Amino acid sequence: MTTTTPSRTAAPNAVLIGALALLTAVPPLATDMYLPGFPAMAADLNTSASSIQLTLTTFLIGLAIGQLIIGPLSDKLGRRVPLVVGAAVCLVAGIASALAPSVEFLIAARFVQGLAGAAGVVLSRAIIADRTEGSHAAKLFGLMMIIGGVAPVIAPLIGGAVVDSLGWRGVFWIIAGLTAVMLLCAIALVPESLDRENRRDGGLAHMISGMGSVVKNRRYVAYTLTFAFAFSVMFAYISASPFVLQNMLGLSAGQYSAAFAVNALGLMVGSAITAKLADRISLHRMMTAGIGVLVVTTTLLLVLVMVGISLWPTLLLLFLTLVAEGFVFANATSLAVAQVPHLAGTGSAVLGALQFGLAALISPLVGLGGEETAVPMVIAMFVSALIAAGACFVSRKD
């Protein structure tokens, strides 16, 4: 086993950062773009809405499991080969999704798509961790989130237009096309970042040992829990917002898409600010500030639901919540992987697996009360914010 700290002499350039941002943007597009097609999918495949929902849940489960496999594997094999293979398999699964003859086939194809697409998510973080650290790493994570943040902004807008003109299968063909671009970027623009002398020797036992080493690092676990539960706050909103904003608050499909886009821009604004301030304010302080705002906004949302939910206060609080997330995501990611520099792939994998594993759990939970209540969404956001705050508090203790 090699535990040498990786060389960070070849910092990522603008082209590489753009390529890595694309790698991380494809999974959000594959998550959000086809949501407007759910009713048409259910009718075309002669199945229930809950079965169609499973295509999202299994995709998220695939993303979680895939990171646990690909991240540790990349600590042994390097980043480039798993990235290219993952993108290629993701492309095949995307084509299979577009051609799916039944919902069962689609569920299986979406699982494989998430499993393989995890390579772009987990390895983009590992590549940055291989070459940078501290405020520079936080800046790059922030820039990636700004670029990648375009995905949730445009996904529902494009998805709605495509479903209307080309049907739900057209959405999956577009996702497959974007995956093909991702594959070309992985081949042409992403060099190997993990030198051979810094790779981890051994087989499965060593991979499991490396994962055990990562989860025994208390500060790593604290930062990872901070990130994952902050992400759960956002995903509770993403999962339930179509029903809350449209069924309860009366927004049209177009107005909902616009509100969704504005909130996604809030995430980009927060990420841009944290990237700008990374050299002047400590990463932990910015992360803590973001968590504090999350606790406040989710508490106010809970109060609002109890006294009677209304449109504009809800939209404002959701926007501020997404801005605060921008202060948490890049900084928590950078602080977490910095704790395990010799196992950046494994550290990124555990972080990402928990992130999307919790998302897969949150998605059905926020729908338990039906389509006419915001209570499950707000409770999930509030509880997740409190857990993130607790983890953030633990992370600062020596």
N, C-alpha and C positions, 0 to 999 in steps of 0.2 A: 504494500500500500504506500502511495506517495501522498504526503501531506504538505508539500511545498506550496507556499502561496503563489498563485499564478502570476505570470508576468503581465504588467499592465502598460507596456511601452507603446502598443499600437492601439490607441484609443479609436473608437468607432468614428468614421467621418459622416458627413451629411447624407451621402448616398446610402451607406449602410444603415443609418438610423431610419431613413425612409423605408428601406426594404424590411427592416425588423418591425416597423410600425404596421406595414401591410400584413406581415405574418400574424400579428396579434389582432388585426382588424377583421380578418376573414371569419373567425368564430362568432364575434358579435353580429356580423352581417347574417351569418347562417342561423343565428338565434332570432333576430328581430325582423328580418326582411319578409319572412313567410307568414308572420302572424296575421296579416290581413286576409290571408287565403284560407284560414281555418274552416270557415263555414263551407266554402266551395270544396275543400278537401274532403270534409265529412260526407258531403253529398256525392261527390264523384267516386269515392272509395266505399260508399255504402256502409258507413261506420258511425260511431258515436263521437261526440265532442271530446269525451274523456280519452278515447283511443287516440284521437289526433293530438291531444295534450301529451300523451306518452311519447310522441315523436320528439317533443322538446325535452322532456325529462330524461329520456335515454341518451339524447345528444349530450346533455350536461353531465350525466353519469360517465359517458365515454370520455369527455374532456377531463374529468377528475381522475379516472383510472389511467388514462393514457399518459398523463403527466407523471404519475407514480412509476410507470414503466419506463418512459422515454427519458426522464430527467436523470435517474441513476445510471441508466444505460449510457447516456452521453458522457458521464464522468469517466467511463471506461473506454468508449469508442471515439470520443470527440463529439463535437456538435454537428458537423456538416453532414455526415452520412445519415444519422437518424433524422435530421431535418429534411433532407431530400427524399428519403424513403417515406417519411410521414406525409409529406406534401403529395407525393405520387399516389399513395393509398387513399388519401383524402379526396383526391380528384376522381378516382374510380368510384368511391362511395357516393360522391356528389352526383355523378352520372347515373348511378343505380337509383338514387333517390328521385331523380327527375323521371325515370322510367318505371317507377314502382307500380306493379299491377294490383297491389293490395296494401292495406294498412300494416299488416304484419311484416311484409317485405320492407315497407318504408321505415318502420320502427327499427328493424335490424340494420338497414343501411345507414340510418341516422346515428345509431350507436357507433358503427365503424367510422363514420365521418367524424364524430367527436373524438373517438379514440386516436385516430391518425392526425386530426387537426390540432390535437394537443401539442404536437411537436413545435408548431410555430409559436404558441403561447409560452411554453416552458423554456424553450431554447433561446428565444429572443432575450428573455431576462438573464439567462445564464451567460450569453455572449457578452452582454454589457457588464455583468459581474466579473467575467474573465479579464476584462480590459480596463475597468475603471473602479473607483470606490469613492466613498464620502459624498461631498456636495456635487462632484462631477457626475457621479452615478445618478444621484437624485435628479439633477438637471436633465440627464438623458432619459430617465424614466418619465419625467414630466413631459419632455418633448414628444416622446413616443405616445403618451396619452393624449396630447393635443392633436397629433396627427391621426392616431387611431380613434380619437373621439368623434371624428367625422362620421365613422361607421354608424353609431346609434342615431346620429342626426339624420342621415340620409336614408337609413334602412327602411323605416316605416313609410317614408314618402315614396321611395322607389317601389317598395313592395306593393303598396296600394295601387300605384299606376300600372305595374306589371300584371298584377292579378286581374285588373279590369281589362287589359288589352291582350295578354298572352295566357292568362290562366295561372293557377298555382304551380303547374309544372314549369312554366316560364321562369318563375322565381328560382327554382332549383337549377335550371340551366344557366342562369346568370351567376349563381353561387359557384357552379362548377367552372364557369369561365374565369371568375376571380381566383379560384383555387389553382387553375392552370397558370395564371399570372404569378401567383405565390410560388408555384413550383419553379418557374423560370427565374424568379428573383433569387430563390434559394440556390439554384445552380450557378447563376451568373454573377450575383452580387454579394453573396455571403461567404467569406473565406472561413477556414478553420480558425477558431479562436483559442482552443485549448491545446497547448503544446504537449507533445508526447511525454515529456518528462513530468508533466503535471497530471497525467491521467492516472486513474485508480485501477490497479491490477486486480485480477481475481474474477470469480464467477458470481453466481447468484448469492452465495453466502456473504461475499464481500459487499455486494450491493445492499443486502439487508443490513449488514453491519454498519454501512455508511448511513443508511436511513436512521438506524438506532442512534448513531452518534449525533445526527442532526437534531432529533427530537429530544435528546438529553440536554441540549443547550438551552438553558432557561430563557435567556434573553431572546434567542431566535424564536422560541415558541411564543413568547409574549408579543413580539412584533408581528409574528404570523397570525396570531389570533386577533390582534388589533386590525390587521388588514382584512382578514376573512370576514369578520363580523361587521366591519364597516361596509364591505361589499354586500353582505346580506341585507343591510339597510337599503341599499340601492336596488337590489334585486327584488325585494318585497314590493317596492314601488313599481318596478318594471312589470312584474307579473300581474299585479292587481290594477294598475292604472287604467287599462282599457275599460274595465267595468266601472271603476270609481268615477273617472272623469267623464265618461260618456253616459252610462246608465243612471248614475246618481246626480251628477252635476250638469248634465244636459249638453255636453259638447258634442258637436258633430264629428264624424270620422276625420274630416279635414282639420277641424279645430283641435282635435286630440293630437293629430300628427304634428301640428304647429307647436302645441304645448310641449309635447315630447321632445321636439327638436330644440326648443328654447332651454329646457332643463338640461339636455345633453350639452348645450353650449355653456351652461353653468359649470358643468364638470370640466370643460376645456378651459374656462376662465380660471378656475381654481388651480388647475394644473399649470397654467401659464404663470400665474403669480408665484407659485411655489418654486418653479424653475428659475424665475427671475431673482428670488430672494435666497436661493440655496447657498450662495457664497457669504451672505451677511447674517442669516439667522440659522440657528442649529436645526437640523432635520427633526430632532425629537420635539423641539418647541413648536415647530409648524404642525407636526402631526398631532400634538396635544391640543393645539388651538382648533384644528379641524374636528377632532373628537368632541371637544367641548361644545362646538356649534351643533354637531349632530345630536348630542343629548338635549340641547335646548330646543332645536326645531322639532325633534320627534316628540318631546314632551308637549310642546304647544299643539302639535297635530293631534295628540291623544286628547288634550283638553277640548280642542275644536270639535272632534268627533263626538265627544260626550255632550257638549252643549248645543250642537247642531252645525253640521258641516256646511260651509259655503264656498263658493267658487274662488274668489280672488285671494282670500287668506290662504286657502289650500295651495293654490298655484304659487304664491309667494314663498310659503314655507318649503314646498318641494324644491323650488329653485335654489333657495339658500342651502338646503340639504345637499344638493348636487354640487354646489360651489365648495362646500366644506369637504365633500368626498375628494375633491381635487387636491386638498391639502394633506389628505391621509394616504392615498394610494401610492404615489411615487415615493414619499418619504418612508412609509412603513415597509415597502418593498426593498428599498435601498438599505435600510437599517437591518432588515431580516437577513438578506443574503450576505451582508457584510460580516455577520457573526460566523459564517461557515464558508470562507473564501476558497478553501481547498475542496469543497463539495458543493459548488455553486449549482450544478445541475440537480442534485438531490434536494438541496435547499429550495430551489425554485419549484421543484416538483411537489414537495409537501405543501408549500404555500398555495400553489395553484390547485392541487387536489382538494384541499380543504375549502378553498374559495368556491369551486364549482360543485363540490359535494354538498356544501351548505345551500348553494343556489338551487340544486335539484330538490333538496328537502323543503326549502322555503316556497317554491313554486306551487305545489299543491296545497300547502298549509294556508296560504292567504286566500284560497278559494273556498275554504270550508264553510263560510257563512253565506255562500251564495253570491249572486250578482248585484244585490241591492244594499250592501253594507260595506263600509270602509274599516270596520273594527278589526278584522283579522290582519289587514295590511298594516294598520297603524300600530297595533300591538307588536307585530313581528319587527317593525322598524324600531320601536321604542326598546324592546328587549335586546335586540341586536346591538343597538347603540350603547346600552348599559354594559353589555358584556365587553364590547370593544373598549369602553372607557376603563373597565376593570383591568383588562389586559394591558392597556396603555399605562396605567398606574404601576402595575407590576414591572413593566419593562424599564422603568427609570430607577428601580431599586437595585443596589449593588449586591 
